[in-house]
Amino acid sequence: MELICNETEGVVRALLDPTIFSDDRVLEGLLKVEDAFLPQPPYFQRVQPDLQPYMRKIVCEEEECEEEVFLLAVNYLDRFLSAVKTKKSYLQLLGAACLLLASKLKSYRPFSAKKLCLYTDNSITSSELLEWELIVLGKLKWNLAAVTPYDFIEHILRKLPLPKDRVTLIRKHAQTFIALCATDHSFAMYTPSMIAAGSVGAAECLKSCQEKIEQLLASSLRENQQHKHQEGGATSKEAEPQSQSCTPTDVRDINL
């Protein structure tokens, strides 16, 4: 049997299985179990008096990787911090351990311990990272197959009456919004399905607004060109002030 994968921007991905997204039982299963992977709120006040939300954000923003790996690593980080009091000197080590575990589960090419140590400017060692990997596994009770907002995107897009030419861009914008939410601790308490639905809704509104702006701009350019054509017989001194754009900014040089 031959396996065919798509490769986009250096990331190898399998083709989407239409059966998964056409069967409502898959979506229902995700909705049933998503609550089991939420961190206990509010852990900064209750469990982590030495840590501040901005520290978590810094660690999250440093994790540059595939979307699925990033979201899963942040989920591990939040669940661990909601259960175990952690010194801020260990926060970067914890983030690296979560990223290592998530990459092993989701990435076709997992990170190596050595590579993650280089990402931290060798502020941690491979032995420390592997030790913390076991610590995180123990505290999470080896329950790593967490549901993330990324798991809901395709299910939501398939159920919306969207034109095919808009789906790709809406999906891309939604993924951006989801990643942005992951860097803010206040979104850790929302269910993945809620974050995914909100992100897709925001992406759809963004695309609609963008299209209206483009239509307005094109219309303004056409009117401006017609106006200049009608005034073509006037003298240069008379035509110059009339040829100015009627929009708040001069759009005559914009090339669509």
C-alpha positions as CSV (number, residue, x, y, z in Angstrom):
1,M,0.0,0.0,0.0
2,E,1.4,3.4,-1.0
3,L,1.1,6.3,1.4
4,I,0.8,9.7,-0.2
5,C,1.5,12.8,1.8
6,N,1.4,16.6,1.1
7,E,4.4,18.7,1.7
8,T,3.8,22.3,2.4
9,E,6.6,24.8,3.5
10,G,8.8,21.9,4.5
11,V,6.1,20.2,6.6
12,V,4.9,16.8,5.5
13,R,1.2,16.3,6.1
14,A,-1.1,13.4,5.2
15,L,-4.1,14.1,2.9
16,L,-7.4,14.8,4.8
17,D,-9.6,11.8,5.2
18,P,-13.1,12.9,4.0
19,T,-14.7,10.0,6.0
20,I,-13.5,11.5,9.3
21,F,-15.1,14.9,8.6
22,S,-18.3,13.6,7.2
23,D,-19.1,11.4,10.2
24,D,-20.7,13.4,13.0
25,R,-19.7,10.7,15.5
26,V,-16.1,11.9,15.3
27,L,-17.1,15.5,16.2
28,E,-19.3,14.3,19.0
29,G,-16.4,12.2,20.4
30,L,-14.2,15.3,20.4
31,L,-16.8,17.3,22.2
32,K,-17.3,14.6,24.8
33,V,-13.7,14.4,25.9
34,E,-12.4,17.9,25.4
35,D,-13.2,19.0,29.0
36,A,-10.9,16.3,30.3
37,F,-7.8,18.1,29.0
38,L,-8.5,21.6,30.4
39,P,-6.2,23.0,33.2
40,Q,-7.6,23.7,36.6
41,P,-8.5,27.5,36.9
42,P,-7.1,29.9,38.0
43,Y,-3.7,28.3,38.5
44,F,-1.6,31.5,38.6
45,Q,-3.3,32.7,41.8
46,R,-3.9,29.2,43.3
47,V,-0.8,27.2,42.4
48,Q,1.9,29.5,41.0
49,P,2.5,32.6,43.3
50,D,6.0,33.0,41.9
51,L,5.0,33.0,38.3
52,Q,3.2,35.8,36.3
53,P,1.1,35.4,33.1
54,Y,3.7,37.3,31.0
55,M,6.3,34.6,31.8
56,R,4.1,32.0,30.4
57,K,3.5,34.1,27.3
58,I,7.3,34.5,26.7
59,V,7.7,30.7,26.9
60,C,4.8,30.1,24.5
61,E,6.1,32.6,22.0
62,E,9.5,31.0,21.9
63,E,8.0,27.7,20.7
64,E,8.3,28.0,17.0
65,C,7.0,24.8,15.4
66,E,4.1,23.2,13.6
67,E,0.6,24.4,14.7
68,E,-0.5,21.1,16.1
69,V,2.8,20.6,18.0
70,F,2.6,24.2,19.4
71,L,-1.0,23.9,20.7
72,L,-0.3,20.5,22.2
73,A,2.8,21.7,24.0
74,V,0.9,24.7,25.4
75,N,-1.8,22.3,26.7
76,Y,0.8,20.2,28.5
77,L,2.3,23.4,30.0
78,D,-1.0,24.7,31.3
79,R,-2.0,21.3,32.7
80,F,1.3,20.9,34.5
81,L,1.3,24.4,35.9
82,S,-2.2,24.0,37.2
83,A,-1.1,21.0,39.2
84,V,2.6,21.5,40.2
85,K,4.1,24.6,41.9
86,T,7.1,25.5,39.7
87,K,10.0,27.9,40.2
88,K,10.4,30.5,37.4
89,S,14.0,29.3,36.9
90,Y,12.5,26.0,35.7
91,L,9.9,27.5,33.4
92,Q,12.0,27.4,30.2
93,L,13.0,23.8,31.0
94,L,9.4,22.9,31.4
95,G,8.4,24.5,28.1
96,A,11.2,22.6,26.3
97,A,10.1,19.3,27.9
98,C,6.5,19.9,26.8
99,L,7.6,20.8,23.3
100,L,9.7,17.6,23.1
101,L,6.7,15.5,24.1
102,A,4.3,17.2,21.8
103,S,6.7,16.8,18.8
104,K,7.0,13.1,19.5
105,L,3.2,12.7,19.3
106,K,2.3,15.0,16.5
107,S,5.4,15.8,14.3
108,Y,6.6,13.7,11.5
109,R,10.1,14.8,12.5
110,P,10.3,15.1,16.3
111,F,12.7,17.5,17.9
112,S,15.9,16.1,19.4
113,A,16.9,16.9,23.0
114,K,20.1,18.4,21.6
115,K,18.3,20.8,19.2
116,L,16.0,22.0,22.0
117,C,19.0,22.7,24.2
118,L,20.5,24.8,21.4
119,Y,17.2,26.8,21.2
120,T,17.7,27.8,24.8
121,D,21.3,28.9,24.1
122,N,22.4,25.9,26.1
123,S,20.9,27.2,29.3
124,I,19.6,23.6,29.8
125,T,21.3,20.3,29.3
126,S,20.0,17.2,27.5
127,S,20.0,15.2,30.7
128,E,17.9,17.8,32.5
129,L,15.5,17.9,29.6
130,L,15.1,14.1,29.5
131,E,14.6,14.1,33.3
132,W,11.9,16.7,33.1
133,E,10.3,14.8,30.2
134,L,9.7,12.0,32.7
135,I,8.4,14.4,35.3
136,V,5.9,15.9,32.9
137,L,4.7,12.5,31.8
138,G,4.2,11.4,35.4
139,K,2.2,14.5,36.4
140,L,0.1,14.3,33.3
141,K,-0.4,10.5,33.9
142,W,0.9,9.8,30.4
143,N,-2.4,11.2,29.1
144,L,-0.9,13.1,26.1
145,A,-3.6,12.7,23.4
146,A,-5.2,16.1,24.3
147,V,-7.9,17.7,22.2
148,T,-6.9,21.1,20.9
149,P,-8.7,23.8,18.9
150,Y,-6.9,22.7,15.8
151,D,-8.8,19.4,15.9
152,F,-12.1,21.3,15.3
153,I,-11.2,23.7,12.5
154,E,-11.9,21.3,9.6
155,H,-15.1,20.0,11.1
156,I,-16.4,23.6,11.4
157,L,-15.3,24.6,8.0
158,R,-16.9,21.6,6.4
159,K,-20.3,22.5,8.0
160,L,-20.3,26.1,6.9
161,P,-21.7,27.1,3.4
162,L,-18.4,28.8,2.4
163,P,-17.3,29.3,-1.2
164,K,-14.4,26.9,-2.0
165,D,-12.2,29.8,-3.0
166,R,-12.5,31.3,0.5
167,V,-11.9,28.2,2.6
168,T,-8.1,28.2,2.4
169,L,-7.7,31.8,3.5
170,I,-10.3,31.5,6.2
171,R,-8.6,28.4,7.5
172,K,-5.2,30.2,7.5
173,H,-6.6,33.2,9.4
174,A,-8.4,30.9,11.9
175,Q,-5.1,29.1,12.6
176,T,-3.4,32.4,13.3
177,F,-6.1,33.4,15.7
178,I,-6.0,30.1,17.5
179,A,-2.2,30.4,17.9
180,L,-2.6,33.9,19.2
181,C,-5.1,32.7,21.8
182,A,-2.7,30.0,22.9
183,T,-0.2,32.7,24.0
184,D,-2.7,34.3,26.4
185,H,-3.4,32.4,29.6
186,S,-6.9,33.7,29.9
187,F,-7.9,31.5,27.0
188,A,-6.6,28.4,28.7
189,M,-9.9,28.0,30.5
190,Y,-12.1,28.0,27.3
191,T,-12.9,24.7,25.7
192,P,-11.0,24.0,22.4
193,S,-14.2,23.8,20.4
194,M,-15.2,27.3,21.6
195,I,-11.8,28.8,20.7
196,A,-12.0,27.1,17.3
197,A,-15.5,28.3,16.6
198,G,-14.6,31.9,17.6
199,S,-11.5,31.9,15.5
200,V,-13.3,30.6,12.4
201,G,-16.0,33.2,12.9
202,A,-13.5,36.0,13.3
203,A,-11.6,34.8,10.2
204,E,-14.8,34.7,8.2
205,C,-15.7,38.3,9.2
206,L,-12.2,39.4,8.5
207,K,-12.4,37.9,5.0
208,S,-15.8,39.5,4.3
209,C,-14.5,42.9,5.5
210,Q,-11.4,42.5,3.3
211,E,-13.5,41.7,0.3
212,K,-15.8,44.8,0.8
213,I,-12.7,47.0,1.2
214,E,-11.3,45.6,-2.1
215,Q,-14.6,46.2,-3.8
216,L,-14.8,49.7,-2.5
217,L,-11.2,50.4,-3.6
218,A,-11.9,49.0,-7.1
219,S,-15.1,51.1,-7.4
220,S,-13.3,54.2,-6.3
221,L,-10.6,53.7,-8.9
222,R,-13.1,53.1,-11.7
223,E,-15.0,56.3,-10.8
224,N,-11.7,58.2,-10.6
225,Q,-10.7,57.0,-14.1
226,Q,-14.1,57.9,-15.5
227,H,-13.9,61.3,-14.0
228,K,-10.5,62.0,-15.5
229,H,-11.7,60.8,-18.9
230,Q,-14.7,63.1,-18.8
231,E,-12.5,66.1,-17.9
232,G,-9.9,65.2,-20.6
233,G,-10.8,68.3,-22.7
234,A,-10.3,70.8,-19.9
235,T,-7.1,72.8,-19.6
236,S,-4.3,71.4,-17.4
237,K,-4.8,74.0,-14.7
238,E,-8.5,73.2,-14.5
239,A,-8.1,69.5,-14.7
240,E,-5.4,69.2,-12.0
241,P,-7.6,69.8,-8.9
242,Q,-10.5,67.8,-10.4
243,S,-8.3,64.8,-11.0
244,Q,-7.6,64.3,-7.3
245,S,-9.1,61.2,-5.7
246,C,-12.4,61.7,-4.0
247,T,-11.4,59.1,-1.3
248,P,-9.7,60.1,2.0
249,T,-6.4,59.0,0.6
250,D,-5.0,59.2,-2.9
251,V,-5.5,55.8,-4.5
252,R,-4.6,56.6,-8.1
253,D,-1.3,54.8,-7.9
254,I,-2.6,51.6,-6.5
255,N,-2.3,48.7,-8.9
256,L,-4.8,45.9,-8.4
